[in-house]
Amino acid sequence: MEVVPQLQKQFIDYMTSLYTEGYVDDQFTQLQKLADESSPDFVNEIVTLFFQDSEKLIIDLAKTLEQPIVDFNKVSNHAHQFKGSSSSVGANKVKNICALFRGYCEQRNRDACLACLQNLQQEYNILKKKFEYLFKLEQEIVKNGGRIPTMD
């Protein structure tokens, strides 16, 4: 059996699971539609920037929550920024946790914020691994002379 059709099927099945399990939403589809011949690595580059920004935001959130007196406005701002960037790449689960985070900030609930941060880090790490695998699949398809299937 030829390698490319097998990889393409694997890609479609994997993408479908990302949507079904709620890791990504329609915004990710929109992002993929922006990639073209002139910028085939567009999605990979945008997602990589998202992960770089996110690492910093997670550190900032953790540092702010470790303070003896928590500045909940600052925590809320970091969570809001994180929600915006995760929303722009279609990172659905991460975006939803950020929305919860802001609610806990309004309640000034440090314990809930810390639990939320832990949950956020966990979902973020899972998402990062899932995207890494997705991009590896894409590279394999292209390396073997195939085209990346589009999701409609």
PyMOL commands that set and color helices and strands:
alter all, ss='L'
color gray80, all
select helices_A, chain A and resi 3-20+26-34+42-66+72-89+92-106+110-143
alter helices_A, ss='H'
color red, helices_A
deselect
rebuild
show_as cartoon
